[in-house]
């Protein structure tokens, strides 16, 4: 159903994929500014690849639409029934849906980005790093690219090998070696190490899209050092990238009052530069 809100329109419950006869839905926010076309941002929620819904990122969707972006929050397949790379396939299909439905929603198909938090940040990084040559494209879907032009990663995992033998604080939240092992190995059929295959750092290359990282120094679930290492790797490769450091823990934009509104202008500036401006295009 479509509804008009202050400065944007919203349509909920749009089915964008039917994997294994399971309808996956999205909510799409479109600007009400009279412009013919806009850049678009796919929004990918967190929840440890185990729980959560697209509604978690509605706030970002509303704000982006008010600032001239089409934004779509998506559901994707999760544990325990589904595992990697099913969730990545769904995110790629989300990008492909935006691209193939560009005319209907006033989207510029050449200016699509993604934003994700936690598990969604991990999937956003994989959208930004992987190409069809990596063997992680969905088997079916529109015959359009799944590439993105810019990525915003909030406290997302970049190196899954860290969780081969999780301990301490992480174990309290269910990130056991059994859970992580199930997530990265149960559905993966490619060659090589499954932990590497699920790690964005494994695919980093100089041609990947510009990426903004936002991470807290007090994060005990996804160590801040992971993002620092990935950010440094991308800088060495010449990828346009930026790291915003905050003095908070995991999911700070949900649990720390005012934090989300404080970082949003910097997210917007980054997206404006790489999706609205004339910055050199990265990605495929």
N, C-alpha and C positions, 0 to 999 in steps of 0.2 A: 504494500500500500504506500502511496505517495502522500506526503504532507508538507505544507509550507511552514517554515519557521523564520525567525528573525535573521534575514540576510542569506538564507540558504533554503534549499528544498531537500527533503529526505525521503528515500524509498527503502522500506525494510522488507526482508524476507525474499530477496531476489535469488533464485537458484542459479548458481554459476557452474556447478559440476555435479555429476551423478556417479561417483566411484562406488563400485560394488553395490549398486542400487541404493546408495545412501545419499540423499540430496544434501549438498552443501550450500549454505546460503551466505549472502552478504547484505550489508546495509550500505547504501550509496548516498553520499551527501554531495549536492551540486550547488554551486554559487548562484545566487539570484542577483546578478549584476549586469545582465544584458549582454555580456560578451559571448561571442559565438563559440569559442574554444578555450579550453583551460588545460594546464598541466594536471596530472593525476598522481595520487599517492595511494598505494596499497597499504593498509594498516593490519599488522599481524600481532595478535595478542600473545601474552605469556601464560605461564602455568605449568612449567616443567614438562611440556609435551604430554601432559596427563589430564589437565582440567583447564577451565576457562572458556569464555565465549567471546564472540566479536564485540559484544556490548561493552567490554572493558575499555575499548579505545574510542567510544563514541565522543568523548570530550575532544580528543584530537581531531576526529572527523568534523565536528562542528566548527572548531577553530580554523581548520584548514579551509573549509568551504567559505567561511566568512572572509578569508584572505585570498580568494580567487583560485582555489584548487578543488577539483573533483576528488573526493576521498572515499575509499571503500574499505570497510572493516569486514574481515572474512572469518568464517569458521573453517577448521581443517581437521583432518582425521588425527586422533590422538591415542596414546596408550590408555589401557593395556591391550586393547584389541588391535590397534594399528601401531606401526613403528616406522623408523626411518627406512627408506626415503618417502613414504606415503605423504607425510606432512609437507615435505618440500615439493612433491609433485602438485599438491593442492595449491600451494603458494604460487608456483609457476603458472598453473592454470588460472589463478586469479589475475595475474598480470596479463595473460593471454586473453582472458575475458574482457578486461578493460580495453585492450588494444583492438580486439575484434568488434567491440560494441562502441567504439569511439564516436562514431557519427551520431548514435542515438543519445549519448550523454554529453556531447560537446567536449570531448577529450581530444587533445593533440596526441596521437599515438606515438610520436617521437619524443614526448616529454613525460615519461612515467617513472616514478620513483617508489620507494617503499620505506616504511618506518615500522619498527617492531621493538617490543620490550621483552627482556628475559629470553624465554624460548623463542618468542617472536623476533627478538634481536638476532639470535643464532640463525633463524631462517632468513631474515633479511640479509645477513652477511653472505649466506649461501646463494641467495638470489644475485647478489652483487659480484660474487667471485666465480660461480660456475658458468660454463658455456656448454653448448651441445656436445662438444668433443669430450666432455667429462662423463658422459653416459648417464646423466641424471635428469634427463628430460622426460616428461610424462609420455606414456605410450600412445595416448589418444588426446585429441584436443584440436583447437583451431590451428590452421597452418600459418601461424604468426609467431613472432619472436617472444620469448619469455624474459628477455633482458630488461634491466632497469638502468636508468640514467643517473640515479643518485640514491644513496641509502643512508638512513638514520638508524643507528644501533644503540639502544638503551640497555646497558648492562647485560649483553648477550654473550653466550659462550663462544669462544673462537677456537679453542683447542680441546676436543673431547677426550683426548688421552689423559688429561688431568683427572678424569673421573673413572679411570680403570679400577682404582682401589680407593674410593672415597672414605673419609673417616671424620670423626669428631662432629663438629657442628653440621656439616653437610649431611651426614647420616641421619641426623634427627629429622630432617625434612624429606626422608625417603629416597635420597640420591644414593642408594646402595649400589654395590658393584653388580648385583643381579639385575636391578632395574635398568641401569645404564647399559649393561651388556645386552639386555633384551632390546632396548631401544635401538642400539646401533647395529646389531648383528642379525636380528631375527628375520628382517625382510630384505636385507642388503644382499644382492646377488652379483655384485661386481667383483673385480679382482683386487688384490691387495688387502691391506689392513682396514677393517670396517671403521675403526675409530678415526683413522686418517680420512676415510671417505666422508665421514660426518663432520669434519673439521673445516671451517672456512679457511684457516691458515694453509691448508694443504693445496688450495686452488689459487692462492694469491698470485697475481700477475700484474704487470705494469699497465695493461690495457683495461683493467677493471674500472668500475664506475667510482666517482668521488664518494667518500664515505665520512660521515660524522659519527663519532663515538661519544657517548655520555655515560659516565660510570662514577660510582661512589667509592671512596677510599675505605669505607667501613663495610663493604659488601663481603659477607662470609659465605655466600652461596656460589657466586661467580667472582673469583678473585680479581680485584682491580688490576693486578699485574698481568692478567691475560690480555686485557684490552690494551695496556701499555705496550706489550710485546707485539701485538697485531698491528697497532698503530705505527710502531717503529718499523715493522716489516714493510708496510705499505709506503711509508715515506722513503725507504731505501729503494723501492721499486719505482718511485716517481708518481705514485697515485695521489691526486689531490685529496687530502684528508685533514681532519681536525679532531682533537680530543678535548672535551670539556670535562673537567674533574670537579666533582662535588664532594662535600664532607658528610655523606650520608651512606646508608646501607642499601641493600637490595630493594627494588621497587619503591624507591624514595619518592617518585612522582605520584604515588598513590597514598603513601603513609605519612609524608611530611607536609603539613599544611603550607600552601603557597609555593611549593617547590616546582610543581608542574607549570604554573603560570610564569614563574621566574625564568625557566629554561626555554619556554616556547618561543620567545622572540629570536633566540639564537638558532633554534631549529628552523624557524621561518626564514631567517637571513640566509642560512645555508641552502635551503630548498630554492629560495628566490634566485640565488646565484647560479645554481646548476640546473634548474628547471624553467626559470623565467628569463634568466640573463643570457649572455652570450659566452658563457664559459665553455671551454673545449669539452666536447662530449666524451664520456667514458662509456664502458660497457659495450654490448654487441649491437 
